[in-house]
Each structure stands twice: as structure tokens, then as C-alpha cells.
Amino acid sequence: MKKLALAMLLAAWAMLLPALAAGQRFDQAGFDALLKAGKPTLVMVHADWCPTCRAQEPLISDLLRTPRYAGIAALRVDFDSQADVVKSFRVVQQSTLIVFKGGREVGRSIGDTRKESIEALLKQAL
């Protein structure tokens, strides 16, 4: 019984890890603290109904799990429910990726689903 419970718990974690790697929900205070600390940060403007966003998610998750990009903080803005945040970033379309380095924006892409160019964007944050 204990082995079954442990196996179920591990399976749940395995399903949750990609979602965690794809970013925490955006919080202004947390974002401000990351910028103040100069931490490399990726802001992903995402919508659950967006096919481009769904294509980006596993690519970003895979990259953020690599040692090179593991230090990048990833925050996820919900395009529909966080309209004020979307507006503050001057975003007009879901699937927008924005990277910050040293407290300032250093790169942005819209609708990109190519792993190589998403990786090039992340490199700008390092």
C-alpha cells in the first residue's frame, strides 16, 4: 500500500514538474524583487487556448531545465485574467516572451515556436 501511494505521488510530481518549469504565475511584487536583484527573468504571456503558447511551453520547459538556463526565473502572465499586467508590458498578443537582465528588458519575441530562437532569446538574459 505504501509503495502504491509513493508511486502515485511520484507520478503526480512528474506531471507537475513541466508546469513548474514553465513558470510561476506572475506577481508584481515578486517580479519587482527579481528585477531589483538583477536576476535573469523570462516573462511569458500565455493563454491556455492559444496553440502557439502550447507549442512554446515544452520548448521553454526543456530549456529551463538545462544547467545553462536553470538560473533564469520564469514568470507566466495569463493573457486573459491578467489584462492589467499585459497592458503594462505593452503586449498585444499572447505567446509573447520577454527577457530581462540587470533589471531591464533586453529581448522580446512574439509567436516564436523554434527552439533555437527561443534559446537565443534566453541567452540574452544571461
Helices and strands as residue ranges (DSSP letters): H 2-21, E 24-25, H 28-37, E 41-46, H 51-64, E 73-78, H 83-88, E 96-101, E 104-110, H 115-123
